[in-house]
Amino acid sequence: MIRNTLMASAAALAVLLGSYGVVPAQPLRFDEIANLPFDFNRPTSETANTLLETLAFQQATQAYLWAMPLINTLGMKYGSDKVFGTGYNVLPIWKQRLDPKTLVTTPNSDVLYAMSYIDMSETGPIVLDAPPGLQGILLDFLQRPIPVDGGKYFGDVGLPGPDQGKGGKFLVLPPGYDGAVPDGYYVYRSGTNNLFVFLRGFYEDPNNLAPAVAHLEKTKIYPLNVAEAARKPMQFPDASGVPANMLPRSGIEAFEQLKWLVDKEGRHLAGPDGLGILASVGLVAGKPFEPDAKQRTLLNAAAKSGYDMSRAVGFLPGLGGANFRVWKDRQWVNPVNNLSTPGAEKALDLDFRDKADGYYAFEPRFWFFTNYYSISPGMVSQSPGRGAAYAITFNDAEGKPLIGKDSYRLNLPANIPAEMFWSVTLYEAANASGLATEQRRFPSLGSRDKPVRNADGSTDLFIDPKPPEGKEANWLPTAPERGFFAILRLYGPTEAAIDYSWTPGDFEKLP
């Protein structure tokens, strides 16, 4: 399915590339496919074969793009399970912060992460017993924040959640659950049997992470209907520095992981149209998925093409005439607050459903999930001091892609509007994981690193393959042979971040 919104964005991209002196590619095989020979108003055998193979490839590519939120979650689950183990009691914690050895989309190196994946078709309802001050999100496998009884909260745990940061017991019910619901719990009703638990811990001193780790390790996860004596003891493997591929898969493995999920979820996974999209490539609950060698080749190519398409869309500054820029005269875009419209009122729900017209915004959904994961009301909070404000830039001040061999300066004006902390993090253009370099373990630099300020209170960061002389404290290294992009995070954003009155500079290319 090619919609006008994406065609308009592709046209805009063609104009943009032309401005760089790059000749856009010509349409590939469109006319050829549209004008294949028919004899006596019927396709020839060769024409029929070509059209049917093209149809199968297009169906598989579209199924990949439709399933991008699932593929993102499954990549994390399978990568984590392989390295850290499985079970409701297994909660890997990146106890020394998350470095580029963990391949996952746009991680934050300036908080501690803990993530787990639970199949409630095996466990039944799940309890998250969280200490005070924890910040987290409970999502289903489509990465929709799970609604909380009462209708006021969705997904959030902690300060932006129903506990208001006091902690407590959070009960997640599987779809269709009609059993008794005990008192004393915040009750979340999931759309899928499979649950994604995403927790974050905050530290004050990057040289002393032990208190934040100990706080996260107070978390308990267990089935509601298992007696305390029979519960498995919690395991908190240290995930820091351990190679793990938790990225969306871009080959037939993506479809194989989807088949596992389709079998687990059945009709809970999607509506009839979504299940039909998956069925078009042979992904049907309870039926074998055994593609032959030719089909595997096609599915591999479709997954690779689908992923590459998502990357092309993911670098666009807007879709369908919408401009995702945070500040209209800057290159920074926002995948959360500006994905639909700036301000508190959004045109899209957090499941990417168009509020006015009722359809799922397909391209914005894979625009988001090719580069990012997890979304909740707390992340789009417009209340000063809560949540975080995000801004992403793919290009320099002239609108040209950020390239590792070039040198840049980023100016952050005085009074950066973040009550907790701010940071700038670099990511691989190829897959949105943390930018790996030999010079620095973590691809981020922020207020807790105490960079040197200018006389006017502003801060200049230098993004360069080599440290500029005398500027080492303000230096973020790049990899000369690779492209990158950057995220500016403002944790506990103040009013100046929410009303956009504070404006950062762009990446200025240096001679």
C-alpha positions as CSV (number, residue, x, y, z in Angstrom):
1,M,0.0,0.0,0.0
2,I,1.4,3.3,-1.1
3,R,-0.4,6.3,0.3
4,N,-0.4,9.9,-0.7
5,T,1.3,10.9,2.5
6,L,4.4,8.8,1.8
7,M,4.4,9.7,-1.9
8,A,4.4,13.4,-0.9
9,S,7.3,12.7,1.5
10,A,9.2,10.9,-1.2
11,A,8.7,13.8,-3.6
12,A,10.0,16.2,-0.9
13,L,13.0,13.9,-0.4
14,A,13.8,13.9,-4.1
15,V,13.8,17.7,-4.1
16,L,16.0,17.7,-1.0
17,L,18.5,15.3,-2.6
18,G,18.6,17.4,-5.8
19,S,19.6,20.4,-3.7
20,Y,22.7,18.4,-2.6
21,G,23.6,17.5,-6.2
22,V,22.4,14.0,-5.7
23,V,20.3,12.5,-8.6
24,P,17.3,10.7,-7.2
25,A,16.8,7.1,-8.4
26,Q,14.4,6.6,-11.2
27,P,11.3,4.5,-10.5
28,L,12.3,0.9,-10.5
29,R,10.4,-1.5,-12.7
30,F,7.1,0.4,-12.2
31,D,6.5,0.8,-15.9
32,E,7.9,-2.6,-16.7
33,I,5.5,-4.3,-14.3
34,A,2.6,-2.2,-15.4
35,N,3.1,-3.1,-19.1
36,L,3.8,-6.8,-19.0
37,P,2.4,-8.5,-22.1
38,F,-1.1,-10.1,-22.1
39,D,-2.3,-12.4,-24.9
40,F,-6.0,-12.4,-25.7
41,N,-6.6,-10.3,-22.6
42,R,-5.0,-12.8,-20.4
43,P,-1.5,-12.8,-18.9
44,T,1.1,-15.0,-20.6
45,S,2.7,-17.6,-18.4
46,E,5.8,-15.4,-18.0
47,T,3.7,-12.4,-17.1
48,A,1.7,-14.4,-14.6
49,N,4.9,-15.7,-12.9
50,T,6.3,-12.2,-12.7
51,L,3.2,-10.7,-11.3
52,L,2.7,-13.4,-8.7
53,E,6.3,-13.2,-7.5
54,T,6.0,-9.4,-7.4
55,L,2.7,-9.7,-5.4
56,A,4.4,-12.1,-2.9
57,F,7.3,-9.8,-2.5
58,Q,5.1,-6.8,-2.0
59,Q,2.9,-8.6,0.5
60,A,5.9,-9.7,2.5
61,T,7.4,-6.2,2.5
62,Q,4.2,-4.6,3.6
63,A,3.7,-7.3,6.3
64,Y,7.2,-6.4,7.6
65,L,6.4,-2.7,7.7
66,W,3.0,-3.2,9.3
67,A,4.6,-5.4,12.0
68,M,7.5,-3.0,12.7
69,P,6.4,-2.4,16.4
70,L,6.3,-6.2,16.9
71,I,9.6,-6.8,15.1
72,N,11.2,-4.1,17.3
73,T,9.9,-5.8,20.5
74,L,10.7,-9.3,19.3
75,G,14.3,-8.3,18.4
76,M,14.8,-7.1,22.0
77,K,13.1,-10.2,23.5
78,Y,15.0,-12.7,21.4
79,G,18.3,-10.9,21.8
80,S,17.9,-10.6,25.6
81,D,16.6,-14.2,26.0
82,K,19.6,-15.6,24.2
83,V,22.2,-13.9,26.4
84,F,20.5,-13.3,29.7
85,G,17.9,-16.1,29.9
86,T,14.1,-16.2,30.1
87,G,11.4,-16.2,32.8
88,Y,9.2,-13.8,34.6
89,N,11.9,-13.6,37.4
90,V,14.7,-12.6,35.0
91,L,15.3,-8.8,34.9
92,P,18.5,-7.8,33.2
93,I,19.9,-4.5,34.5
94,W,22.5,-2.5,32.8
95,K,24.3,-1.9,36.1
96,Q,27.2,0.0,34.6
97,R,25.0,1.9,32.1
98,L,24.2,0.8,28.5
99,D,27.1,0.9,26.1
100,P,27.3,0.1,22.4
101,K,28.0,-3.6,23.0
102,T,24.2,-3.8,23.5
103,L,22.7,-3.3,20.1
104,V,19.2,-1.7,20.6
105,T,17.5,1.3,19.1
106,T,18.4,4.7,20.6
107,P,19.2,3.6,24.2
108,N,19.8,6.3,26.8
109,S,23.3,5.9,28.3
110,D,22.6,8.3,31.1
111,V,20.1,6.3,33.1
112,L,20.1,2.6,34.1
113,Y,17.9,0.3,32.1
114,A,16.1,-2.8,33.1
115,M,13.9,-4.7,30.6
116,S,12.1,-8.0,30.6
117,Y,9.6,-9.9,28.5
118,I,6.8,-12.1,30.0
119,D,4.4,-14.4,28.4
120,M,1.1,-14.3,30.4
121,S,-0.3,-17.2,28.4
122,E,2.1,-19.2,30.6
123,T,2.0,-17.3,33.8
124,G,-1.4,-15.8,34.0
125,P,-1.8,-12.3,35.5
126,I,1.5,-10.7,36.5
127,V,2.4,-8.5,39.4
128,L,5.1,-5.8,39.3
129,D,6.0,-4.8,42.8
130,A,7.9,-1.6,42.4
131,P,9.7,0.5,45.0
132,P,9.1,4.3,45.3
133,G,10.8,6.6,42.8
134,L,11.0,4.0,40.0
135,Q,10.1,5.1,36.5
136,G,8.9,2.6,34.0
137,I,6.4,1.7,31.3
138,L,4.3,-1.4,30.9
139,L,3.6,-2.1,27.2
140,D,2.0,-4.9,25.2
141,F,4.1,-6.3,22.3
142,L,2.7,-3.8,19.9
143,Q,4.4,-1.3,22.3
144,R,1.0,0.3,23.2
145,P,1.0,1.6,26.7
146,I,-1.3,-0.6,28.7
147,P,-4.5,1.1,29.9
148,V,-5.1,1.3,33.6
149,D,-8.5,0.8,35.2
150,G,-10.1,4.2,35.7
151,G,-9.1,5.5,32.3
152,K,-6.7,8.2,33.5
153,Y,-3.4,6.4,33.1
154,F,-1.7,4.4,30.3
155,G,1.4,2.3,30.8
156,D,3.3,4.6,33.1
157,V,4.7,3.4,36.5
158,G,6.2,5.9,38.9
159,L,5.9,9.7,39.0
160,P,3.7,10.0,35.9
161,G,1.8,6.9,36.8
162,P,-1.1,6.2,39.2
163,D,1.2,5.7,42.1
164,Q,2.6,9.3,41.6
165,G,6.1,7.9,42.4
166,K,5.1,6.3,45.7
167,G,5.6,2.7,44.3
168,G,3.2,-0.1,44.9
169,K,1.9,-3.3,43.3
170,F,0.9,-3.1,39.6
171,L,-1.3,-6.0,38.3
172,V,-1.2,-6.7,34.6
173,L,-4.1,-8.8,33.3
174,P,-3.9,-10.7,30.0
175,P,-6.5,-10.1,27.2
176,G,-9.9,-11.5,27.9
177,Y,-9.3,-12.0,31.6
178,D,-12.6,-12.4,33.5
179,G,-11.4,-13.7,36.8
180,A,-11.5,-11.9,40.2
181,V,-9.4,-8.8,40.6
182,P,-8.1,-8.4,44.1
183,D,-7.9,-5.1,45.9
184,G,-4.7,-3.3,46.6
185,Y,-3.3,-3.2,43.0
186,Y,-3.1,-0.7,40.2
187,V,-4.8,-2.7,37.5
188,Y,-3.5,-2.7,33.9
189,R,-5.3,-4.6,31.1
190,S,-3.0,-5.7,28.3
191,G,-4.0,-6.1,24.7
192,T,-1.5,-9.0,24.2
193,N,-0.5,-12.0,26.3
194,N,3.1,-11.0,26.0
195,L,4.2,-8.1,28.2
196,F,7.2,-5.8,27.8
197,V,8.5,-4.3,31.1
198,F,10.7,-1.3,30.7
199,L,12.2,0.3,33.8
200,R,14.7,3.1,34.3
201,G,16.8,4.0,37.3
202,F,18.3,7.4,37.9
203,Y,21.7,8.1,39.5
204,E,23.3,11.3,40.7
205,D,27.0,10.5,40.3
206,P,28.2,8.5,37.2
207,N,31.1,7.3,39.3
208,N,28.8,5.7,41.9
209,L,26.0,3.7,40.3
210,A,25.6,1.3,43.2
211,P,22.6,3.1,44.9
212,A,20.7,3.2,41.7
213,V,21.4,-0.5,41.0
214,A,20.3,-1.4,44.5
215,H,17.1,0.5,44.1
216,L,16.2,-1.3,40.8
217,E,17.0,-4.6,42.5
218,K,14.1,-4.0,44.9
219,T,11.8,-4.7,42.0
220,K,9.8,-8.0,42.2
221,I,7.9,-9.6,39.3
222,Y,5.7,-12.7,39.9
223,P,2.5,-14.4,38.8
224,L,-0.6,-13.3,40.8
225,N,-1.7,-16.8,41.4
226,V,1.5,-18.3,42.6
227,A,2.0,-18.5,46.4
228,E,5.0,-16.5,47.7
229,A,6.9,-19.6,48.7
230,A,6.6,-21.0,45.2
231,R,7.7,-17.9,43.3
232,K,11.0,-18.1,41.5
233,P,13.6,-15.8,43.2
234,M,14.4,-12.7,41.1
235,Q,17.6,-12.7,39.0
236,F,19.2,-9.5,38.0
237,P,22.0,-10.3,35.5
238,D,24.4,-7.4,34.8
239,A,23.8,-6.7,31.1
240,S,26.5,-3.9,30.8
241,G,29.4,-4.7,28.5
242,V,27.8,-7.9,27.3
243,P,27.4,-8.3,23.5
244,A,23.7,-8.7,22.7
245,N,21.9,-8.0,19.5
246,M,18.5,-6.6,20.5
247,L,17.8,-4.8,17.2
248,P,14.9,-5.4,14.8
249,R,15.8,-8.3,12.6
250,S,16.1,-7.5,8.8
251,G,16.0,-11.1,7.4
252,I,13.7,-14.1,7.4
253,E,14.4,-14.3,11.2
254,A,11.9,-11.4,11.6
255,F,9.1,-13.6,10.1
256,E,10.2,-16.6,12.2
257,Q,9.9,-14.5,15.3
258,L,6.6,-13.2,14.2
259,K,5.3,-16.8,13.7
260,W,6.2,-17.5,17.4
261,L,4.2,-14.5,18.4
262,V,1.2,-15.3,16.1
263,D,1.0,-18.8,17.7
264,K,1.2,-17.3,21.2
265,E,-1.4,-14.6,20.6
266,G,-3.8,-15.8,18.0
267,R,-6.7,-13.3,17.6
268,H,-5.4,-11.2,20.4
269,L,-2.5,-9.9,18.2
270,A,-4.5,-7.8,15.8
271,G,-7.8,-7.3,14.1
272,P,-8.9,-9.2,11.0
273,D,-7.0,-6.9,8.6
274,G,-3.8,-7.1,10.6
275,L,-4.1,-10.9,10.9
276,G,-4.8,-11.0,7.1
277,I,-1.6,-9.1,6.4
278,L,0.4,-11.7,8.4
279,A,-1.6,-14.6,6.8
280,S,-0.6,-13.4,3.4
281,V,3.0,-14.4,4.1
282,G,2.0,-17.7,5.8
283,L,1.9,-16.5,9.4
284,V,-1.3,-18.1,10.8
285,A,-1.8,-19.3,14.4
286,G,-1.5,-23.1,14.7
287,K,-0.5,-23.7,11.0
288,P,3.0,-24.6,9.9
289,F,5.4,-22.0,8.5
290,E,7.8,-23.9,6.4
291,P,8.9,-21.8,3.4
292,D,11.0,-23.6,0.8
293,A,14.4,-22.3,-0.4
294,K,12.8,-20.0,-3.0
295,Q,10.3,-18.6,-0.5
296,R,13.1,-18.1,2.0
297,T,15.1,-16.1,-0.5
298,L,12.0,-13.9,-1.2
299,L,11.3,-13.4,2.5
300,N,14.9,-12.5,3.2
301,A,14.8,-9.9,0.4
302,A,11.4,-8.5,1.5
303,A,12.6,-8.1,5.2
304,K,15.8,-6.4,4.1
305,S,13.8,-4.1,1.7
306,G,11.2,-3.4,4.4
307,Y,13.9,-2.5,6.9
308,D,15.7,-0.3,4.4
309,M,12.4,1.4,3.5
310,S,11.8,2.1,7.2
311,R,15.3,3.6,7.4
312,A,14.6,5.9,4.5
313,V,11.3,7.0,6.0
314,G,12.8,7.3,9.5
315,F,15.2,10.0,8.4
316,L,12.5,12.2,7.0
317,P,11.7,15.4,8.9
318,G,8.0,14.9,8.4
319,L,5.3,12.9,6.6
320,G,2.4,13.9,4.5
321,G,3.0,17.6,4.8
322,A,3.5,17.4,8.6
323,N,6.6,19.0,9.9
324,F,8.1,17.2,12.9
325,R,10.5,19.9,13.7
326,V,10.6,21.2,17.3
327,W,11.9,24.6,16.4
328,K,10.9,25.6,12.8
329,D,14.2,27.3,12.1
330,R,16.3,24.3,13.3
331,Q,17.0,20.8,12.2
332,W,15.8,19.1,15.4
333,V,12.7,16.9,15.2
334,N,10.8,15.2,17.9
335,P,9.4,11.6,17.5
336,V,7.1,12.0,20.5
337,N,5.6,15.4,21.0
338,N,5.8,16.5,17.4
339,L,5.1,13.2,15.6
340,S,1.5,14.4,15.1
341,T,1.2,18.0,16.2
342,P,3.1,20.3,18.7
343,G,1.4,21.1,22.0
344,A,-0.6,19.2,24.5
345,E,-3.4,18.1,22.1
346,K,-2.3,15.4,19.6
347,A,-3.9,14.3,16.4
348,L,-2.6,10.7,17.0
349,D,-3.2,8.4,20.0
350,L,-0.2,6.7,21.4
351,D,-1.1,3.6,19.4
352,F,-0.8,5.8,16.3
353,R,-4.5,5.8,15.6
354,D,-5.8,9.0,14.0
355,K,-8.2,10.4,16.5
356,A,-10.4,12.2,13.9
357,D,-10.6,9.6,11.2
358,G,-10.0,6.4,13.1
359,Y,-7.3,4.8,11.0
360,Y,-3.8,3.7,12.1
361,A,-1.2,6.1,10.8
362,F,0.9,3.4,9.1
363,E,3.9,5.4,7.9
364,P,4.4,7.4,11.2
365,R,4.2,4.1,13.1
366,F,7.2,2.6,11.3
367,W,8.9,6.0,11.1
368,F,8.9,5.8,14.9
369,F,9.7,2.1,15.5
370,T,12.7,1.8,13.1
371,N,14.6,4.2,15.4
372,Y,12.9,4.2,18.8
373,Y,10.9,2.1,21.2
374,S,8.4,2.6,24.0
375,I,6.0,5.5,24.3
376,S,3.7,6.6,27.1
377,P,1.8,9.6,28.4
378,G,4.7,10.3,30.8
379,M,7.0,10.6,27.8
380,V,4.8,13.3,26.2
381,S,4.0,15.0,29.5
382,Q,3.5,18.8,29.1
383,S,3.8,19.3,32.9
384,P,7.0,21.1,34.0
385,G,9.4,18.9,35.8
386,R,7.9,15.6,34.7
387,G,9.0,13.1,32.0
388,A,11.6,14.2,29.4
389,A,11.8,16.4,26.4
390,Y,13.5,14.9,23.3
391,A,14.9,16.4,20.2
392,I,16.6,14.4,17.4
393,T,18.8,15.7,14.6
394,F,19.9,13.8,11.5
395,N,21.4,16.7,9.7
396,D,23.7,19.7,10.2
397,A,22.8,23.3,10.1
398,E,22.7,23.3,6.3
399,G,20.4,20.3,6.2
400,K,23.2,17.8,5.2
401,P,23.5,14.4,6.8
402,L,25.8,14.1,9.8
403,I,28.9,12.2,8.7
404,G,31.6,10.8,11.1
405,K,34.6,12.2,9.2
406,D,33.4,15.8,9.5
407,S,33.8,18.1,12.5
408,Y,30.9,19.9,14.2
409,R,30.2,22.3,17.0
410,L,26.9,22.2,18.9
411,N,26.0,25.3,21.0
412,L,23.5,24.9,23.9
413,P,22.5,28.3,25.2
414,A,22.6,29.1,28.9
415,N,20.0,27.9,31.3
416,I,19.4,24.6,29.7
417,P,15.8,23.8,30.8
418,A,16.3,20.5,32.6
419,E,15.7,20.1,36.3
420,M,17.3,16.7,36.6
421,F,19.9,16.5,33.8
422,W,20.5,17.0,30.1
423,S,22.6,14.9,27.7
424,V,23.5,14.6,24.0
425,T,23.9,11.0,22.7
426,L,25.1,9.9,19.3
427,Y,23.7,6.9,17.3
428,E,24.6,4.8,14.4
429,A,22.8,5.9,11.2
430,A,22.7,2.2,10.1
431,N,20.5,0.9,12.9
432,A,20.0,3.5,15.6
433,S,22.2,1.7,18.2
434,G,24.7,3.7,20.3
435,L,27.6,5.0,18.2
436,A,30.6,2.7,18.9
437,T,34.0,4.3,19.1
438,E,37.3,3.2,20.7
439,Q,37.8,6.6,22.3
440,R,34.8,6.6,24.6
441,R,32.7,3.8,26.1
442,F,29.5,5.7,26.2
443,P,28.3,7.7,23.2
444,S,26.9,10.5,25.4
445,L,27.9,13.7,27.1
446,G,25.8,15.7,29.5
447,S,25.4,17.9,32.5
448,R,26.6,15.2,35.0
449,D,29.9,15.0,33.0
450,K,30.5,18.7,33.9
451,P,31.5,20.0,30.4
452,V,33.2,23.4,30.5
453,R,30.8,26.4,30.0
454,N,31.4,29.5,28.0
455,A,31.6,32.9,29.6
456,D,28.0,33.6,28.7
457,G,26.8,30.4,30.4
458,S,26.3,28.5,27.1
459,T,28.0,25.2,26.4
460,D,29.8,24.2,23.2
461,L,30.0,20.5,22.5
462,F,32.5,19.3,19.8
463,I,31.6,16.3,17.7
464,D,34.7,15.1,15.9
465,P,36.8,12.0,15.1
466,K,39.7,13.6,17.1
467,P,39.6,15.6,20.3
468,P,40.0,19.4,19.5
469,E,42.9,20.7,21.5
470,G,41.9,22.0,24.9
471,K,38.3,20.9,24.4
472,E,38.6,17.3,25.5
473,A,36.0,17.8,28.3
474,N,33.4,18.9,25.8
475,W,34.2,16.3,23.1
476,L,32.1,13.5,21.7
477,P,34.0,11.2,19.3
478,T,32.6,10.0,16.0
479,A,33.6,7.1,13.6
480,P,35.0,8.6,10.4
481,E,33.7,5.8,8.2
482,R,30.1,5.9,9.5
483,G,27.1,8.3,9.5
484,F,25.4,9.1,12.8
485,F,22.5,11.1,14.3
486,A,22.0,12.7,17.7
487,I,19.4,13.0,20.5
488,L,19.2,15.8,23.0
489,R,17.4,14.8,26.2
490,L,16.1,17.2,28.8
491,Y,15.0,15.2,31.9
492,G,12.6,17.1,34.1
493,P,12.0,19.7,31.4
494,T,11.1,23.2,32.7
495,E,8.6,25.6,31.1
496,A,11.2,26.9,28.7
497,A,11.5,23.4,27.1
498,I,7.8,22.9,27.0
499,D,6.9,26.2,25.4
500,Y,10.0,26.0,23.1
501,S,11.3,29.4,24.2
502,W,14.8,27.8,24.8
503,T,16.4,27.0,21.5
504,P,19.5,24.9,21.0
505,G,21.9,25.5,18.1
506,D,22.2,23.1,15.2
507,F,25.3,21.0,14.4
508,E,27.6,23.5,12.7
509,K,30.2,22.0,10.4
510,L,33.6,23.3,11.2
511,P,36.4,23.8,8.6
